Amino acid sequence: MPKLKGLRRQGFLRVLIYEFFSAGGMDDNGDLSVLGFSMLNAVLSDFMEIPGLEISTILHPRVKDLMVQVPYAEGVHIAWSEEGTGTWLEQYEARLEECDTVLVIAPETDGLSARLIGAAEGKGKQVLGSSAKAVALVGDKAETIKLLASQGLPVPSTATLTHPLPPHWQTRIIEGFPMPMVLKPVSGAGGQGVMVIKDSARLDLAVKQFKGVSGPAPFLVQEYISGEAVSVSCFVTAGQVLTLSLNRQHIAEDEELYFQGITIPYQHPQAQEALDIAKGACQAVDGLSGFVGVDLVLGQTGPVIMEINSRVSVAYVALREVVKRNLAQDLWLTCMEQRLPAPLEISGTYTYRVG
């Protein structure tokens, strides 16, 4: 792959901002490309305002029409994936050679995010985010639930099943988890593959679907927590946590859950309790750093943790619309200097809708 010309200026740090879908890491998927580019655009816009940085990224031609509309386009060094050789991973690794630090935005599915961060760590690059080990841990929903439960934090009752299934598995599940219950992949993002099971016939069908999709990979059975889906956005560094906002998640619920957007901020009687629990969840994971989200359900007995997202998400896109500060500058302070910024002042509300 040809090198980016004129990339480095004397005294400037080279920052690679890599968003998996915008870079063409997956075959053509218009919705995911737009969603990914919205996160990339928000981060690039903010990083371009930080002096002393040279910003580069990798883009697939399908997002070219989106990129030409942004005002900072000419200031970003772009490597077009169609002009390179090798796989998307080889193209990413080639760009790592030309940067000093990297910010990765990628789903946790099948260890993808941890793999990308691990490649950067292997080349001695500073990562603006969590360690590969921490990302791998929170990317495994079973291990995350186990860790959080060991710390006394509220999590749903959970069991892990692996194919081939044990004898009488249906009876064991139904006895342990009253309907409705939830089935979900051990790794995943954006609610993908999360199923709400309301009867035994649907349970049989759902388990067969998991076997067809993931083969021998395990999946989770969880109690269904009735309540409001929320997330807490945080900055995290060296065990320190600054909670930024409580966010309402818009989830369409049928036989599967579909993430439809987010509203920031969200006022709720359990808000402070949710913020405190999210802080405890972040402190429980060694190596967690940068912009982190904790998903919870505000149920009848209080907030219950669903999972931890160790990366920039659409919450970043919405949050930057209701604060006057540059979130990228706060992220830089958090990761590069291991110092938390001052608490945010939020003004107004903003809703990000998927699609």
N, C-alpha and C positions, 0 to 999 in steps of 0.2 A: 504494500500500500504506500503511495507517495506521501511524503511528509507534508505537513501544513507549512506553507511558506510564510516567513516573517512572523512566526508564532511568538518568539520570545524577544522581549525588549529588556534592556539592561535593568536589573533590579526588580523585575516584575515576576510574580509567582504565577505559574501556569496551572489553571484549574480546569479539569475535565468534568463537565456535568453530563452524565449519561442517563438517559431515560429509555428503558428497554423497548417499549412499543414504538416510540418515535424513531428509534434507531433501526427499526426493521427486524427486531429480534424474533418476531412472530410473523407467520404468513399473513397476508392482507386481511386486516380486520378493522374496518372503518371506525367503529365505535371505540375500540380500545386505543386506536391511534389518536383520535380526538381527545379522549380522556387523558392519555399519557401526555399529549402535547400541552394540554391545559396546565398540567403540573410543571412540565419543562419550561413553558413560557413564563409562569409566575416566578420560578427560581432564577431563570436567566435574567429577567427584568430586574430583579433585586440585586443579583451579583454584579450586573453591569454598572451599578452605582457605587460599588466599592472600589476606591482607588488602589492602584498597584497590582491589579490582577489582569492576567490574560485569560480570557474565557474561550473554551472550545467545546464542541459537542459533536455527536454523530447523528445524522438524520437520514431517513429513508425518503426517496423522492415523493412518496405519497403525501408527505406533510409540507411539501415545498410551498404550496399555495397558502398555507397557514403562516409559514415563516416569513414570507415576503411582506406580510401585512404588519409585522411588528416593527416599532420604530428603531430598535437597537440592532436590527438584522445585520447591518454592515460591520458592526463592531465585534461580532462573534465569529470565531474561526470554525467553519463548518467542514466536516468530512462527510461527503455523501456516500452512503453505503454502496450504491450501485457502481461507484468508481473504484471501489476497493476489491481486493481478492480475498479468498478464504471465507470461512464461516463468520457469522455475526460475532462469535466469541473471539475468533482470531483478529477480527477488525478492532474489537474493543481492546484486546491485549496490546495491539500495535499502538493504539492511541495512549495507552498507559505509559508507554516508553517516553512520550513527549510531554508528560505533565508532572507537576510536583505533588498535587493533591487532587482527589477525586470525590465527587458526590454521586452516589448510585441511587437511582429510583427504579426499583424493579419489584415484581411480586415475589412473595416468599415461596410460591408453589414449587414443589420438588427441589427445594434447596437452591433455587436460582439466585436469589439475592445474596445469599451467603457465598455462593460460588464466585460471583462477580467481585464481592468485597475481598474474598480470600485471594483472588488473583492480584488485586491491588496491593494487599498486604505482602504478598509474596515478592512483589517487585519493590518493596520498601516505600510505597507511596502513603502519604498521610490521607486518611479517610475522614471525610466530613460526615461522620455518623458512627453507628455502632460497629463493634468488632464482628468479624465473620462468625466467631464462636457464639456471641450473643444473638446474632441474627439467626443462626441455625437453631438455637434453643427456642426462641419465641416463634420461629417458623414451624416448630413441631408443637401442635396444639395440645397433644397429650402430655408432653414433658412440661409445657408451660403450666397447665392446670395442676400437675403434680407438685411443681415447685411452689406455686402460689398457695396451694392448700397447705403445704408444709410450713408456710409462714403465717398461717392463720387467717389468710385473706379469703373473702367470700367468692366461691366458684361454684358452678353447677355440678351436681353429681354426674360423674363421667365414667364410662367403661370403654376399653379399647378392644376391638375385634379384628382378627386377622384371618384371611383365607389360608387354608381350608377351615371352615367354621367348626367349632366343637359340637358334639352331639346335643340335641335339644336346645340349640341356641335360641330359637324363637321363644320358648317357654322361659328361659333364663332372662332374656331381655324384657319380656312383658311383665314378669314378676318384679324385676328390679326398677323398671321405668314405666310409670303409668302414662297412658295416652293423654294428650299428645306428647310425643318425644321428638328429639332432634337427632338426625344422622348427618355427619359432616366428614369430609376428608381430614386426615391428620395435618396436611399442609394445604394451604390455599389462601386466596385473597379476595376481597370484595364480595364475600358471601357466596362465592362460586361453589356449587355442589352442596350447599346446605339445604337439607330437606326436613320439612315438618311432617312427621308421621302421625296420622290420626286413627289408623286401624291396622289390624294384622295383615290384611291383604296388601296394603300399601307398603308395609314393612318388608314383606317378602320381595316385592318388586324392587324396592329401593336398594336392598342388599344385593340383588342380582345386578343392578345398575352399577353399584360400586365395584363389584367384581369385574364387570366388563370394562370399566374405565381405568381402574388402577391395578388390576391383577392382584398380586400378593400383598400390595401395600395395605397397612391397617387403616381402619376408619373408627370414628368415635360415635358412641351413643351417649346422648346427654339428656338430662331432664329439661323440659321446656319451661323457661322462666317467662311468665307473663308480665309485661310492663312496657316501659318506653325505652327504645334503643337510643343510646347516646355514646359519645366518645369524649375523652379528655385529651386535649393537646398539651404536650409538655416539652420543655427543654431539659435535657439530662446530661450530666457530665460527672464522672468520678464519684458516683453515688449520690450526687446532689440533684435535686429535682425542682424545677420551677413549673408549676401548673399554670397554663396560659388561659384556657377557656373550657367550658362545658359546651358540647355541641350536640344538637339534635340530629340523629340520623334518620333519613327518610327511607324506610324499608317496605317494599311491597311483599306481602306475605301470602303465599298460596301453598302449593305443595313444595315449592322452593322459595328461598328468600332472595330478593333482588334489591341491591343497593341502588337508590334513585337520587340521592343527593344529601346535602348537609346544610344545616342552618347554624350560624354562629353569631352571638352566643345564645345559650338556652337557659331560661330561668326556671328553676324547679325547687321544690322544698328540700329535696335530697342533694342539692347541688354541692354543698360544702362536704358532705359525707362522700360523695362521688369523687371529688377532687382529692380528698385525703386518701381514699382507697387506691386511686390511680397512682398517687405519689408512692405509696407503699409497694405497689406492683412494680414500678420502675426501679425502686431501690433493691428489689429482690433479685434482679438480674445483673450479674457482673458483666461489665463491658458494654452496657447499654449507653448510648451517647447520641447527642444531636436532637433532631426533631422526632418525637415519639408520640404515638397515639395509643390510648388504652380504651378498648371497646367494653361497654358495660350495658346491663339492662337495669333500669330503675324499677324494681319489683315491689311487691307489697311489704316485704320484710327488709327492704333496703337495696342498695346497689349490689349487683353481682357481676364479677369480671368475666368477660367472654374470651378475650384474647388481647395480645399486645402487638402493635404494628411498629416495627423499628425503622421507619423510613418516612420521608416526605410523602404526604397523601393529599387528597383533595381538600382536607381540612386546612392545609397551608394556603391553598388558593383562596378559600373563603376568609380565613383569618386576616390575611394581608389587606383585605378590603375594609376592615373595621378598625385598623390600627394605623397610626401615623408613622410608626417606626419602620425601619427596614429590617424585615425578619432575617434576611440573609446575613446582615451584619451581626445580628444576635446569634445566629447559627455559627458564624465564624468565631465569635468570641467564645461560645460554648465549647466548640470542638478544638480550636487551635490554641486557645489560652486556658481552657478548662475553668472558665469563670462564667457563672450564670449572669445574664443581663438583669436589669431592673424589671419588676413586674410590668405587664402591659396595661395600657389604658385603652379599653375598648369603647368605641362610640358607634351606636347604631347596630343594625343587624344585616347579615348578608346570607343569601341562600344560593348555593351552587347546585344546579340540577344536572344530572347525567343525561347527555343527549339533548 
